[in-house]
Amino acid sequence: MAHAEDPFTEGQRLWVHGPEGSARPAVYVGGGDNATFFGGPPLAYVVYVDTREGAEIELDRITPRD
């Protein structure tokens, strides 16, 4: 379910940026509400395109894909 503060929309295509400039294609699933509630960084739930595995990623590591 999308929240007004979500920077992305469900199903949006993203890049997940890793160390040393690597990037992996993923799809946005939703925001990780519990992280900020407990004082952690804002998180997003994504599914990687290549493996179809889900992951919880810090928002500052993802950007939109064209």
N, C-alpha and C positions, 0 to 999 in steps of 0.2 A: 504494500500500500504506500503510495507516495505521500510525502508530507510537504507542506509549503516551503520548508527550508531545504529540501533536497536540491542539490545543485544539478542533478541529472534526472532523467526520466527512465522508468522501467523499460528495459529492452534497448536502451541507448548503447551504441557501440563505443567502446573505450579502448585506450591504451593503458596498460598497467606498467609503470616504469620501475625498473629494477636497478640494481647497482651497476655502475660503470656504463650507464646510458642504454642498457638493454630495454626493450619494450615488448610486451606481449599483448595480443588482441584479446579482449574480453567483452562481456555484455553486462550492463548494470542490472542488478536484481532489486536492490533497495538499500536504505540507510541503516547503519548500525547504531540504533538509539542508545543502547546500554553503555557504550564506550564513553560518551560525553557525560552521561549521568554519573558514572563512577570516576570521573576526572581524567579519563584517557583521551587520546586524540580522536577526532571525528573519523568514523569508519564507514565503509561501504561494502555491501555484499556484491560480488561479481561471480560470473561463470566464465572460465577461460574457454576460448573458442577451440583451441587445439586439443584439449583433453576433456572438455565438458565437466571439469571439476570446479566446485565452488570454493571461494576463498573470501576471507574478511581482510580488506585492504584499507590502509590509511588514505583518506581523501586526497592528501597532497601528493600521492603517488599515481593518481589517475587523471587522464585528460581525454576529451572527446576525440573520436576517430571520424574522419570524413568519409 
